[in-house]
Amino acid sequence: MESLRNPAMRLVPWALALWIAYIFIWYLQYKFLGHEGSVWLFTVLTDWLGFPGHEKAMRIGVGSMELLAGFLCLYRPAQSIGGALAAGIMTGAIFFHVVSPLGIDPYEDGAVLFKEAISVWCAGLLLLWLRRDEALAFAACLPYVGPAAAKLLAPAGTRA
């Protein structure tokens, strides 16, 4: 990829990946250890979704996906997958902040959690964009979407 040939630009994907991993791994202590703020947040969500009593499953499930995304972002061959997973997770987080009873500022701290979700969402999408060739190469190996991704990877003159 042309834009990443500049030595300074090679650091941008790593800075994005480190930010994503930092945020996800930092908040795992609250999700996995059952911090009262995290328990309250996921209780509000599960009750609102109509699954009362399933707070722990959702909290641990989301935390597990965030852990996976954080590790994938730190592993160079899988950064595009980690970026896509991070963007997907944060799309859900942003959605629930906006439409559920949680609101934008559930802890009344200046919406720190929401702002971090937005920043991780942007970082994930940018990381996916910067590593798009690897993402398309991975997608080309998948059933159903593989042929379409393979066409995007083909040189411009050979596309049908």
Buried (B, 14 or more C-beta within 10 A) or exposed (E): EEEBEEEEEEEBBBEBBBBBBBBBBEBBEBBBEEBEEBBBBBBBBBBBEEEEEBBBEBBBEBBEBBBBBBBBBBEEEBBBBBBBBBBBBBBBBBEBBEEBEBBEBBEEEEBEBBEBBBBBBBBBBBBBEBBBEBBBBBBBEEEEEEEEBBEEEEEEEEEE
